Amino acid sequence: MITATISQSTATSTSPGAFTLYERSRFGEKKDKKIIYSLVEALHLQKQNKLSLVANNKPLTEDQAIKKAKRQDKDIATKLTVFSDLRNKGYVVKTALKFGAEFRIYDKGTKPGKAHAKWIGFTAKEHDKLSYRDLAAKNRVAHSTKKHLLLAIVDDEDDVTYYDLNWLKP
């Protein structure tokens, strides 16, 4: 079991298993002799029983870890649902804050750093209001980064519906 220490916006590990998992499945980012996980990656791995999250030298339950993550990101549960669904389907999912999006999504079999992400992903709950301007802004971000826009809508039963949107020139 990999042990990772959770901080405000990330979790870090120096466990040998973390490096093995990174090489095999591209979970986390290798930096300064440690693996750094986004909160959503760490929560997903904890849910899969591959990682134990620790804060102040005390192990956190799944509920405690999600509660702690919600202090940083009120939408973490929705993001976790989408992240887990995509990873379980074989996609590699990374954060995309520098692109102004929630996720970069790599096609199956693609490794970050060796190829570019195919999609920029945004998440929403089915009852969230999304204006035309919001949709156009998200599509503009995807177009400017030469990626498709993947809109993931999570319903009340935690099922995810995906919409792959492209910029079309008439």
Rosetta blueprint (number, residue, H / E / L):
1 M L
2 I E
3 T E
4 A E
5 T E
6 I E
7 S L
8 Q L
9 S L
10 T E
11 A E
12 T E
13 S E
14 T L
15 S L
16 P H
17 G H
18 A H
19 F H
20 T H
21 L H
22 Y H
23 E H
24 R H
25 S H
26 R L
27 F L
28 G L
29 E E
30 K E
31 K E
32 D L
33 K L
34 K E
35 I E
36 I E
37 Y E
38 S E
39 L H
40 V H
41 E H
42 A H
43 L H
44 H H
45 L H
46 Q H
47 K H
48 Q L
49 N L
50 K L
51 L E
52 S E
53 L E
54 V E
55 A E
56 N L
57 N L
58 K E
59 P E
60 L L
61 T L
62 E H
63 D H
64 Q H
65 A H
66 I H
67 K H
68 K H
69 A H
70 K H
71 R H
72 Q H
73 D L
74 K L
75 D L
76 I H
77 A H
78 T H
79 K H
80 L H
81 T H
82 V H
83 F H
84 S H
85 D H
86 L H
87 R H
88 N H
89 K L
90 G L
91 Y L
92 V E
93 V E
94 K E
95 T E
96 A L
97 L H
98 K H
99 F H
100 G L
101 A L
102 E L
103 F E
104 R E
105 I E
106 Y E
107 D L
108 K L
109 G L
110 T L
111 K L
112 P E
113 G L
114 K L
115 A E
116 H L
117 A L
118 K L
119 W E
120 I E
121 G E
122 F E
123 T E
124 A E
125 K E
126 E L
127 H L
128 D L
129 K L
130 L L
131 S L
132 Y H
133 R H
134 D H
135 L H
136 A H
137 A H
138 K H
139 N H
140 R H
141 V H
142 A H
143 H H
144 S H
145 T L
146 K L
147 K L
148 H E
149 L E
150 L E
151 L E
152 A E
153 I E
154 V E
155 D L
156 D L
157 E L
158 D L
159 D L
160 V E
161 T E
162 Y E
163 Y E
164 D E
165 L E
166 N L
167 W L
168 L L
169 K L
170 P L
